[in-house]
Amino acid sequence: MELNIDSLYNNKDLSYIDFDLSENIEKINFSGIDYILVSPLRLNGKISKAGRNYLLQADVSFRFLTECGRCLKDVETPVDYKIDAYLMREEYDEDEYEDIDVFDVASTKIELLDIVNSTLIYNMPQKVLCSEDCKGICYECGVDLNNESCKCSDSADYDDIDPRFAKLKELLK
């Protein structure tokens, strides 16, 4: 997903470029895990001149497929966030830009997918649930507790505890 800002670079009367891009991407890698995208990756926003550099302001949206953190069912999860970043053509002091993302730019062709990948760490959901009241799976038999009741809780041996905690059980007597 490449954006050519050559006209912004060469035209002194032009102060910004609007863009609305959408691309079908099969998967996106985040923290070593490939997530399957079930919708196009959409970016819309603008790039403005900021002295010799540029300011990128964009909205990112896509949906990906992942597993529920409790019951392991497939869940389509939306991701929508904003990018505010400087695209720097010249050297800069990182301490001056602590509150905003900064990306080095060597040409007038901006690879927006690289910027999206760099900003995912702050915007991907940490835990995904199929619903807020998901009951998960039984830790003994593995049955999905959202669909059926577990039978092993009736026959579970509650004296079968971790030996490291056996002394704590004696305190309850």
Buried (B, 14 or more C-beta within 10 A) or exposed (E): BEBEBEEBBEEEEEEBBEBEBBBEBEEBEBEEEEBBBEBBBBBBBBBBBEEEBBBBBBEBBBBBEBEBBBBEBEBEBEBEBEBEBBBBBEEEEEEEEEEEBBBEBEEBEBBBBEBBEEBBEEBBEEEBBBEEEBBBBBEEEEBBBBEEEBEEEEEEEEEEEEEEEEEEEEEEE
